[in-house]
Amino acid sequence: MEKQPDNAGGIGRRSFLKRTAWAGAALCIAPTLERVHAAGRTVTDRPERLAGMASISRQRTLGSGSAAFTVSAMGFGCMGLNYHRSGHPDEQACIRLVHEAIDRGVTLFDTAESYGPFTNERLVGKALKGYAGRVNVTTKFGHKFVNGVQVKTEEDSTPANIRKVCENSLRSLGVESIALFYQHRSDPNTPIEAVAETVAQLIREGKVQHFGLCEVNAETIRRAHAICPVTAIQSEYHLMHRTVEESVLPLCRELGIGFVPYSPINRGFLGGLINEYTQFSPNDNRQTLPRFQPEAIRRNLRIVEVLNAFGRTRGYTPAQIALAWLMHRGNFIVPIPGTTKLSHLEENLRAADITLTAGEMRELEAAVSAIPVTGSRYDALQESKVQR
Ligand SMILES: NC(=O)c1ccc[n+]([C@@H]2O[C@H](COP(=O)([O-])OP(=O)(O)OC[C@H]3O[C@@H](n4cnc5c(N)ncnc54)[C@H](OP(=O)(O)O)[C@@H]3O)[C@@H](O)[C@H]2O)c1
């Protein structure tokens, strides 16, 4: 359910660039003062320098009934700040960017035990220090670690491990309760009922507020929801990967479960700044993904060109079109794009103001669907762990 639909009307590219330039200039002259006061200010106290800048005031509710969780209509995926993406800023710059997102109305921040591993949660914990109860951080359990190293062939959602991760995440994030605790990947050796029951106990103990699952199929969702009401499913969803439309999204609608599309810009690809010559950093997982090999990129750029052409006449960037399309697929959908840049943060937030008609949605979908996607999103091992 969407709240406060008060950001009517879109903002074109020229206006966006002008405002972003002002935001950048303001950021250069005012940061010291802002930092001094950061700990004391409230989320709703928007600094004066942000007047007229991109922000998000719309909210959406993930889940329903006792599992309802109201957040900004677009969240912030924190993974790429220091893991799996290229060009990580230093810690202070990451923290400043998270604060910029809060100032602009973002109340949903996503991380996981496995990002880093462990370092992303600690970074997010530092950035959100002092904001507990005003913004929400979601994290994930379920990968298997031995001596701090992930065992990629196995998962671990045993009740003992869920509890261990919960305690570690509470410590790393510096919070008393995790706003939403997702299972990261299903564990074939632990029935989903046991997972749901463990999270239900953590909710009763006040250590977790809401339950979520990632990349599971409809049957698993139904079984989990029968034990502990699910607030959100987090799975990959964007114009180049629409599998969840077959049975997961209809079930979310039926059961009143929210949906959080991860990698909503297809790991940056739909932003239009990646081409076959792009060099990814050694720790950027995109270089291992079939869809990010040079030949696949070269072929798939035709899809970005569709978004470019669609956005060009309307004054929007391809990333904005990608995000606006997702947000129009249902008001129970809250994308979590990641970025390391203030300009992209602003650009992405403005996508929440875009209105697309049903005809425009059909036009966009038809143009994109006419181009076959080259390369699978994951390698064989990763693919074997999703939608089960
Ligand atoms: N549950 C899961 O299994 C799972 C898996 C993957 C991700 N996630 C979550 O989803 C979040 C987002 O996923 P993601 O980082 O994989 O993908 P994404 O949000 O689709 O893309 C992020 C990439 O896009 C670039 N970008 C952002 N805004 C842009 C814009 N306006 N124009 C051009 N490029 C832009 C960013 O680069 P710049 O830094 O240069 O902006 C970054 O490299 C993660 O942080 C994580 O929380 C969850």
PDBQT file of the ligand as one rigid body, heavy atoms in Angstrom, charges set to zero:
ROOT
HETATM    1  N1  LIG A 401      19.244 -10.725  -1.723  1.00  0.00    +0.000 N 
HETATM    2  C1  LIG A 401      20.211 -10.903  -2.572  1.00  0.00    +0.000 C 
HETATM    3  O1  LIG A 401      20.562 -12.032  -2.911  1.00  0.00    +0.000 OA
HETATM    4  C2  LIG A 401      20.890  -9.705  -3.182  1.00  0.00    +0.000 A 
HETATM    5  C3  LIG A 401      21.771  -9.853  -4.264  1.00  0.00    +0.000 A 
HETATM    6  C4  LIG A 401      22.377  -8.723  -4.787  1.00  0.00    +0.000 A 
HETATM    7  C5  LIG A 401      22.080  -7.460  -4.261  1.00  0.00    +0.000 A 
HETATM    8  N2  LIG A 401      21.240  -7.357  -3.207  1.00  0.00    +0.000 N 
HETATM    9  C6  LIG A 401      20.889  -6.037  -2.623  1.00  0.00    +0.000 C 
HETATM   10  O2  LIG A 401      20.468  -5.170  -3.668  1.00  0.00    +0.000 OA
HETATM   11  C7  LIG A 401      21.217  -3.951  -3.607  1.00  0.00    +0.000 C 
HETATM   12  C8  LIG A 401      21.414  -3.356  -4.989  1.00  0.00    +0.000 C 
HETATM   13  O3  LIG A 401      21.953  -4.349  -5.843  1.00  0.00    +0.000 OA
HETATM   14  P1  LIG A 401      23.210  -4.133  -6.811  1.00  0.00    +0.000 P 
HETATM   15  O4  LIG A 401      24.189  -3.191  -6.244  1.00  0.00    +0.000 OA
HETATM   16  O5  LIG A 401      23.612  -5.519  -7.176  1.00  0.00    +0.000 OA
HETATM   17  O6  LIG A 401      22.552  -3.575  -8.134  1.00  0.00    +0.000 OA
HETATM   18  P2  LIG A 401      21.910  -2.186  -8.646  1.00  0.00    +0.000 P 
HETATM   19  O7  LIG A 401      21.365  -1.416  -7.536  1.00  0.00    +0.000 OA
HETATM   20  O8  LIG A 401      21.027  -2.606  -9.757  1.00  0.00    +0.000 OA
HETATM   21  O9  LIG A 401      23.146  -1.477  -9.289  1.00  0.00    +0.000 OA
HETATM   22  C9  LIG A 401      24.174  -0.901  -8.553  1.00  0.00    +0.000 C 
HETATM   23  C10 LIG A 401      25.186  -0.373  -9.543  1.00  0.00    +0.000 C 
HETATM   24  O10 LIG A 401      24.544   0.584 -10.381  1.00  0.00    +0.000 OA
HETATM   25  C11 LIG A 401      25.261   1.778 -10.429  1.00  0.00    +0.000 C 
HETATM   26  N3  LIG A 401      24.273   2.863 -10.442  1.00  0.00    +0.000 N 
HETATM   27  C12 LIG A 401      23.451   3.226  -9.430  1.00  0.00    +0.000 A 
HETATM   28  N4  LIG A 401      22.668   4.244  -9.829  1.00  0.00    +0.000 NA
HETATM   29  C13 LIG A 401      23.005   4.524 -11.101  1.00  0.00    +0.000 A 
HETATM   30  C14 LIG A 401      22.552   5.474 -12.034  1.00  0.00    +0.000 A 
HETATM   31  N5  LIG A 401      21.586   6.341 -11.739  1.00  0.00    +0.000 N 
HETATM   32  N6  LIG A 401      23.127   5.477 -13.268  1.00  0.00    +0.000 NA
HETATM   33  C15 LIG A 401      24.102   4.603 -13.585  1.00  0.00    +0.000 A 
HETATM   34  N7  LIG A 401      24.575   3.674 -12.738  1.00  0.00    +0.000 NA
HETATM   35  C16 LIG A 401      24.023   3.633 -11.494  1.00  0.00    +0.000 A 
HETATM   36  C17 LIG A 401      26.123   1.787  -9.209  1.00  0.00    +0.000 C 
HETATM   37  O11 LIG A 401      27.347   2.415  -9.492  1.00  0.00    +0.000 OA
HETATM   38  P3  LIG A 401      27.742   3.839  -8.798  1.00  0.00    +0.000 P 
HETATM   39  O12 LIG A 401      28.241   3.470  -7.457  1.00  0.00    +0.000 OA
HETATM   40  O13 LIG A 401      28.776   4.346  -9.714  1.00  0.00    +0.000 OA
HETATM   41  O14 LIG A 401      26.487   4.639  -8.764  1.00  0.00    +0.000 OA
HETATM   42  C18 LIG A 401      26.354   0.299  -8.904  1.00  0.00    +0.000 C 
HETATM   43  O15 LIG A 401      27.526  -0.191  -9.494  1.00  0.00    +0.000 OA
HETATM   44  C19 LIG A 401      22.519  -4.358  -2.915  1.00  0.00    +0.000 C 
HETATM   45  O16 LIG A 401      23.159  -3.260  -2.314  1.00  0.00    +0.000 OA
HETATM   46  C20 LIG A 401      22.052  -5.367  -1.907  1.00  0.00    +0.000 C 
HETATM   47  O17 LIG A 401      21.590  -4.705  -0.755  1.00  0.00    +0.000 OA
HETATM   48  C21 LIG A 401      20.634  -8.455  -2.669  1.00  0.00    +0.000 A 
ENDROOT
TORSDOF 0
